[in-house]
Structures are given as C-alpha cells and as structure tokens.
Amino acid sequence: MKSHQSTQTMKPATAAKKLGVYLPATPAEFQEGVVSRAELEQLQAEPPEWLRELRRDGPHPRPVVAAKLGVSIAGLARGGVTEALTTEQIEALRQEGPGWLEKERATQAEVRKEAARLKKRNAERAGEGDSPDA
C-alpha cells in the first residue's frame, strides 16, 4: 500500500502564536485561512513586510509584551495590562517606570534566581550518583 502524506495545517491563531504576533493585527487573508507548515516556515525564513512591521512596531501579544518588559504574563495582569501593546507603548511604560512594573521585575528576577538555584542543585544531585535520597 502506498501511504498518502497529508499536508499539516494549523489555525491562524496557532500560526500567529508561533510567529510571535498579535492575530487581530494580521492581514484578513491570514486570519481567515489556514497555514501549512511549509507556509509557516516560509513566513519565518522570509517574513513579508506586514510581518516585519508587526514584529517591529506591534501591537504585540501579551507574551511578547511581558518579555520586552521583563515580567511574567501574570505580572502584566496584576499591573492592569490586559491588551496588546505597541512598541511605542511598551517604551513609554519603561520610561514611566510605574511602581507595579518595578515590583514585577523584582519578582521575576527572584523567580529566575530560584529556578537557577534549583537547576544547579538538581545537577549536583545527579552528579552524586544514582542513589535516591528519600
């Protein structure tokens, strides 16, 4: 028997997430269609002007906004940021330096520090041998 290989496709929301862009800001033809893996790879390899603009100027989805501000997505929500922001709005927030942003950055730094500590501890334990510590 001959196997038929089907083209894998994804919803526009999934493709937008993989591209790191805010779906409502993408062109209508992108939002209304499906995206194949080959098309996604092409968009990543040679982004069209609309994709370059979105990545540069936004509006950016919350995960990108959080990363640009150095906070978690939950931290954004605690700070009252629930919508997509443009690069200009993100820069204005950085310049303004509201108290919630400084607090969330400090929280994020502590979370990263603790994660690094646990990773180091686990690596040291793994290096001690395979005897389980109960």
C-alpha positions as CSV (number, residue, x, y, z in Angstrom):
1,M,0.0,0.0,0.0
2,K,1.1,3.5,-0.7
3,S,0.9,5.9,2.1
4,H,-0.5,9.4,1.4
5,Q,1.2,12.2,3.3
6,S,-1.3,14.9,4.1
7,T,-0.2,18.5,4.4
8,Q,-0.2,19.6,8.1
9,T,-2.1,22.8,8.6
10,M,-2.8,25.0,11.6
11,K,-5.3,27.6,12.6
12,P,-4.3,31.2,12.1
13,A,-4.2,31.7,15.9
14,T,-1.6,28.9,16.3
15,A,0.5,30.3,13.4
16,A,0.3,33.8,14.9
17,K,1.5,32.5,18.2
18,K,4.4,30.6,16.6
19,L,5.3,33.8,14.7
20,G,5.0,35.9,17.9
21,V,2.4,38.3,16.5
22,Y,-1.0,39.6,17.6
23,L,-3.6,37.8,15.4
24,P,-6.1,40.7,15.2
25,A,-3.4,42.9,13.7
26,T,-2.5,40.4,10.9
27,P,-4.0,40.8,7.4
28,A,-7.5,39.5,6.8
29,E,-6.3,36.7,4.4
30,F,-4.0,35.4,7.2
31,Q,-6.8,35.5,9.8
32,E,-9.3,33.8,7.6
33,G,-7.2,31.0,6.1
34,V,-5.2,28.0,7.4
35,V,-1.5,27.9,7.4
36,S,0.5,24.9,6.3
37,R,3.9,24.0,7.9
38,A,5.6,25.0,4.7
39,E,3.9,28.4,4.7
40,L,4.9,28.9,8.3
41,E,8.5,28.0,7.6
42,Q,8.4,30.4,4.6
43,L,7.0,33.2,6.8
44,Q,9.7,32.6,9.3
45,A,12.5,32.4,6.8
46,E,11.5,35.3,4.6
47,P,8.9,37.4,6.5
48,P,6.7,39.7,4.3
49,E,6.6,43.4,5.1
50,W,3.4,43.1,7.2
51,L,5.1,40.6,9.5
52,R,8.3,42.6,9.8
53,E,6.2,45.7,10.7
54,L,4.2,43.8,13.3
55,R,7.3,42.4,14.9
56,R,8.9,45.8,15.0
57,D,6.0,48.1,15.9
58,G,3.3,45.9,17.3
59,P,0.7,45.6,18.6
60,H,2.4,42.7,20.4
61,P,0.7,39.8,22.1
62,R,0.9,39.6,25.9
63,P,3.8,37.0,26.0
64,V,5.9,39.4,23.8
65,V,4.9,42.4,25.9
66,A,5.8,40.5,29.1
67,A,9.2,39.5,27.7
68,K,10.0,43.0,26.5
69,L,9.2,44.4,30.0
70,G,11.0,41.6,31.8
71,V,7.9,40.5,33.7
72,S,5.5,37.5,33.7
73,I,2.2,37.4,31.9
74,A,0.5,37.3,35.3
75,G,2.6,40.3,36.3
76,L,1.2,42.2,33.4
77,A,-2.4,41.3,34.5
78,R,-1.6,42.4,38.1
79,G,-0.3,45.7,36.7
80,G,-3.6,46.2,34.7
81,V,-2.1,45.4,31.3
82,T,-4.6,43.1,29.6
83,E,-4.4,44.3,26.0
84,A,-1.8,44.1,23.3
85,L,0.7,47.0,23.3
86,T,2.7,48.7,20.6
87,T,6.4,49.0,20.8
88,E,5.9,52.7,21.5
89,Q,3.5,52.0,24.4
90,I,6.0,49.5,25.8
91,E,8.8,52.0,25.6
92,A,6.6,54.6,27.3
93,L,5.9,52.2,30.2
94,R,9.6,51.6,30.5
95,Q,10.3,55.3,30.7
96,E,7.5,55.9,33.1
97,G,8.6,53.1,35.4
98,P,5.4,52.6,37.3
99,G,5.7,51.0,40.8
100,W,3.9,47.8,39.7
101,L,6.4,47.3,36.8
102,E,9.4,47.7,39.2
103,K,7.8,45.3,41.7
104,E,7.0,42.7,39.0
105,R,10.5,42.9,37.5
106,A,11.9,42.2,41.0
107,T,9.6,39.3,41.4
108,Q,10.6,37.9,38.0
109,A,14.3,38.3,38.9
110,E,13.7,36.3,42.1
111,V,11.8,33.6,40.2
112,R,14.7,33.3,37.8
113,K,17.3,33.2,40.6
114,E,15.3,30.4,42.4
115,A,15.0,28.4,39.2
116,A,18.7,28.7,38.6
117,R,19.4,27.6,42.2
118,L,17.2,24.6,41.8
119,K,18.7,23.6,38.5
120,K,22.2,23.8,40.0
121,R,21.1,21.7,43.0
122,N,19.5,19.1,40.8
123,A,22.6,18.9,38.6
124,E,24.8,18.4,41.7
125,R,22.5,15.7,43.0
126,A,22.5,14.0,39.6
127,G,26.3,14.1,39.7
128,E,26.5,12.4,43.1
129,G,25.3,9.1,41.8
130,D,22.1,7.2,41.2
131,S,21.4,6.5,44.8
132,P,17.9,8.0,45.6
133,D,17.7,10.4,48.5
134,A,14.4,9.9,50.4
